Amino acid sequence: MTDGAGSGLPPMPVFGPEEKVCGNCKLWAAHSVDHRGWVGVCRLQAERGLFPPSAPLCNKFLPRGVAAKAAEDTARRERSARSVAPVVRRRERDPNEVVDLEGLELNMTRAELMELIREAVGEGGEAPPLANKWEGGTIKLVPGKTDVQGKDLPIDAFFHKVVMVRDKLRVMEQKLNAHPKLSDAEKVEMQSYITRIYGSLTSFNLLFRDKDDHFVGSKTED
């Protein structure tokens, strides 16, 4: 920006070296002319907007003739120093929290356990066949009250849900047994939970055509 000579603009104000105004500061830069005359911006305090050079000095004053970059670097370092305060973030759960299942403390974090479950849910093999006698059959849900309507559920749709439960349990069992962070004692304890689940589902074994696909609870030696 020129000082106004030959441009039709008013001349730039000149201040004595002893005057404590922004016009004597290297950080103040002329910008344009408005009703106040020449106005400019501060290179370190841009939030002040446009203001005349006659504004009083602040504590960032830098005499003209001294490189402004040094002052800018100093201000940047000060801003960095002011940013060392800790940032507090609220969270619902710590992903590194150790999981406690019915008093059993595992050497596995909550995040690792959830990842294992997600892997198990995402895997599944070929669907086993339904026993021939149930093909095309229907499960009738008869309510205890005569004024309530019952419901018919296709056996093959119900069987599909049972198979999904069985497959996911088998995959989870494999993942737990092969997990590197679980001790042998922890694996045995976790296996006991899965075995109990199997035992609760043995009532559905009559739907499977092949015995190898059955749920097996507590095993006994023949």
C-alpha positions as CSV (number, residue, x, y, z in Angstrom):
1,M,0.0,0.0,0.0
2,T,1.4,3.4,-1.0
3,D,1.4,6.4,1.3
4,G,-1.1,8.3,-0.8
5,A,1.2,10.5,-2.7
6,G,0.0,10.9,-6.3
7,S,-2.9,8.6,-5.7
8,G,-5.6,11.0,-4.5
9,L,-5.4,9.5,-1.0
10,P,-4.6,11.5,2.1
11,P,-0.9,11.3,3.2
12,M,0.0,8.7,5.8
13,P,0.3,10.2,9.3
14,V,3.8,10.7,10.6
15,F,4.5,10.3,14.2
16,G,7.6,11.2,16.2
17,P,9.7,8.4,17.5
18,E,8.8,9.2,21.1
19,E,5.0,8.9,20.4
20,K,3.6,5.6,21.7
21,V,1.2,4.8,18.9
22,C,0.6,1.8,16.6
23,G,1.9,3.8,13.7
24,N,5.4,3.5,15.2
25,C,5.1,-0.3,15.4
26,K,6.5,-2.6,12.8
27,L,3.6,-4.9,13.3
28,W,1.0,-2.4,12.2
29,A,0.5,-2.3,8.4
30,A,-1.6,0.2,6.4
31,H,-4.6,-1.2,4.6
32,S,-7.0,1.4,3.3
33,V,-8.7,4.8,4.0
34,D,-12.1,5.2,5.7
35,H,-13.8,8.1,7.5
36,R,-11.1,7.9,10.2
37,G,-8.3,8.4,7.6
38,W,-5.7,5.7,7.1
39,V,-6.5,2.4,8.9
40,G,-4.5,-0.8,9.1
41,V,-4.2,-4.2,10.7
42,C,-1.9,-5.7,13.4
43,R,0.0,-8.7,12.1
44,L,-0.2,-10.4,15.5
45,Q,-3.7,-9.4,16.5
46,A,-5.8,-9.8,13.4
47,E,-8.9,-10.0,15.5
48,R,-8.7,-6.3,16.2
49,G,-9.7,-5.6,12.6
50,L,-8.9,-2.3,10.9
51,F,-7.9,0.6,13.2
52,P,-5.9,3.9,12.7
53,P,-2.2,4.2,13.4
54,S,-2.9,6.6,16.2
55,A,-4.1,3.8,18.4
56,P,-2.1,3.4,21.6
57,L,0.7,0.8,21.8
58,C,0.2,-2.6,23.3
59,N,2.6,-4.9,24.9
60,K,3.5,-6.4,21.5
61,F,5.1,-3.2,20.3
62,L,8.1,-3.6,18.0
63,P,9.9,-0.5,16.7
64,R,9.9,0.0,13.0
65,G,13.1,-1.2,11.3
66,V,13.1,-4.4,13.3
67,A,12.1,-7.6,11.5
68,A,8.5,-8.5,12.3
69,K,9.2,-12.2,11.8
70,A,11.0,-12.4,15.1
71,A,8.0,-11.0,17.0
72,E,5.7,-13.4,15.1
73,D,7.9,-16.3,16.1
74,T,7.8,-15.2,19.7
75,A,4.1,-14.9,19.7
76,R,3.8,-18.3,18.2
77,R,5.9,-19.8,20.9
78,E,3.8,-18.0,23.5
79,R,0.6,-19.5,22.0
80,S,2.1,-22.9,22.1
81,A,3.1,-22.5,25.7
82,R,-0.4,-21.5,26.6
83,S,-1.7,-24.7,25.0
84,V,-0.2,-27.1,27.5
85,A,-3.3,-27.3,29.7
86,P,-4.7,-30.9,29.8
87,V,-7.8,-31.6,27.8
88,V,-10.4,-33.5,29.6
89,R,-12.7,-35.8,27.6
90,R,-15.6,-37.7,29.1
91,R,-16.0,-41.3,28.1
92,E,-18.5,-44.0,28.9
93,R,-16.1,-46.9,28.9
94,D,-12.4,-47.4,28.7
95,P,-11.5,-49.6,25.7
96,N,-8.5,-50.9,27.7
97,E,-10.6,-51.8,30.7
98,V,-10.1,-55.5,31.8
99,V,-13.4,-57.4,31.5
100,D,-14.8,-59.1,34.6
101,L,-17.3,-61.9,33.8
102,E,-19.0,-63.1,37.0
103,G,-15.9,-62.4,39.0
104,L,-13.5,-63.9,36.5
105,E,-10.7,-61.3,35.6
106,L,-9.4,-62.0,32.1
107,N,-6.1,-61.0,30.6
108,M,-8.1,-59.5,27.8
109,T,-9.4,-56.0,27.4
110,R,-13.0,-55.1,26.7
111,A,-12.0,-54.0,23.2
112,E,-10.3,-57.3,22.5
113,L,-13.3,-59.3,23.7
114,M,-15.7,-57.2,21.6
115,E,-13.4,-57.7,18.6
116,L,-13.4,-61.5,19.2
117,I,-17.2,-61.5,19.3
118,R,-17.5,-59.4,16.2
119,E,-15.2,-61.9,14.4
120,A,-17.3,-64.8,15.6
121,V,-20.6,-63.2,14.5
122,G,-19.2,-62.5,11.1
123,E,-18.2,-66.1,10.3
124,G,-20.3,-69.1,9.5
125,G,-20.0,-72.3,7.5
126,E,-22.4,-74.1,5.2
127,A,-25.9,-74.5,6.7
128,P,-26.6,-78.1,8.0
129,P,-29.7,-79.9,6.6
130,L,-33.0,-80.0,8.3
131,A,-34.3,-83.4,9.3
132,N,-36.5,-84.8,6.5
133,K,-39.6,-85.2,8.6
134,W,-39.7,-81.5,9.4
135,E,-39.4,-80.2,5.8
136,G,-42.3,-77.9,4.9
137,G,-43.6,-78.2,8.5
138,T,-44.9,-75.4,10.7
139,I,-44.5,-74.6,14.4
140,K,-47.8,-73.6,16.0
141,L,-47.6,-71.1,18.9
142,V,-50.8,-71.6,20.8
143,P,-51.5,-69.0,23.5
144,G,-53.0,-69.9,26.9
145,K,-55.9,-67.5,26.4
146,T,-58.6,-68.4,24.0
147,D,-59.2,-64.8,23.0
148,V,-55.6,-64.4,21.8
149,Q,-54.7,-65.3,18.3
150,G,-51.9,-67.9,17.8
151,K,-49.1,-67.8,15.3
152,D,-47.7,-70.3,12.8
153,L,-44.0,-70.2,12.2
154,P,-42.3,-72.1,9.3
155,I,-40.0,-74.7,10.8
156,D,-37.3,-74.0,8.2
157,A,-37.2,-70.3,9.2
158,F,-36.9,-71.3,12.9
159,F,-34.3,-73.9,12.1
160,H,-32.2,-71.2,10.3
161,K,-32.1,-69.1,13.5
162,V,-31.1,-72.1,15.6
163,V,-28.3,-72.9,13.1
164,M,-27.0,-69.4,13.3
165,V,-26.8,-69.6,17.1
166,R,-25.0,-72.9,16.9
167,D,-22.5,-71.7,14.3
168,K,-21.6,-68.5,16.2
169,L,-21.1,-70.4,19.4
170,R,-18.7,-72.8,17.6
171,V,-16.7,-70.0,16.1
172,M,-16.5,-68.1,19.4
173,E,-15.4,-71.3,21.1
174,Q,-12.6,-71.7,18.6
175,K,-11.5,-68.0,19.0
176,L,-11.4,-68.3,22.8
177,N,-9.4,-71.5,22.8
178,A,-6.9,-70.0,20.4
179,H,-6.6,-66.6,22.0
180,P,-3.0,-65.8,22.9
181,K,-3.8,-63.6,25.9
182,L,-6.0,-66.1,27.8
183,S,-4.4,-68.5,30.3
184,D,-5.4,-72.2,30.2
185,A,-7.4,-71.7,33.4
186,E,-9.3,-68.8,31.8
187,K,-10.0,-70.8,28.7
188,V,-11.4,-73.7,30.7
189,E,-13.6,-71.2,32.6
190,M,-14.9,-69.6,29.4
191,Q,-15.4,-73.0,27.9
192,S,-17.6,-74.0,30.8
193,Y,-19.9,-71.1,30.0
194,I,-20.2,-72.1,26.4
195,T,-20.9,-75.7,27.4
196,R,-23.8,-74.6,29.6
197,I,-25.2,-72.7,26.6
198,Y,-24.9,-75.8,24.5
199,G,-26.7,-77.8,27.1
200,S,-29.6,-75.3,27.2
201,L,-30.0,-75.7,23.4
202,T,-30.0,-79.5,23.1
203,S,-33.8,-79.5,22.9
204,F,-33.4,-78.3,19.3
205,N,-31.3,-81.3,18.3
206,L,-34.3,-83.1,16.9
207,L,-34.4,-80.6,14.1
208,F,-31.0,-81.6,12.7
209,R,-30.8,-84.4,10.2
210,D,-27.2,-85.3,11.1
211,K,-26.1,-86.0,14.6
212,D,-22.7,-84.3,14.1
213,D,-24.6,-81.0,13.9
214,H,-26.2,-81.4,17.3
215,F,-25.7,-79.2,20.3
216,V,-23.6,-81.0,23.0
217,G,-23.7,-80.0,26.6
218,S,-21.7,-81.7,29.4
219,K,-20.1,-84.8,27.8
220,T,-19.9,-88.2,29.4
221,E,-17.7,-91.1,28.5
222,D,-19.6,-94.1,27.1
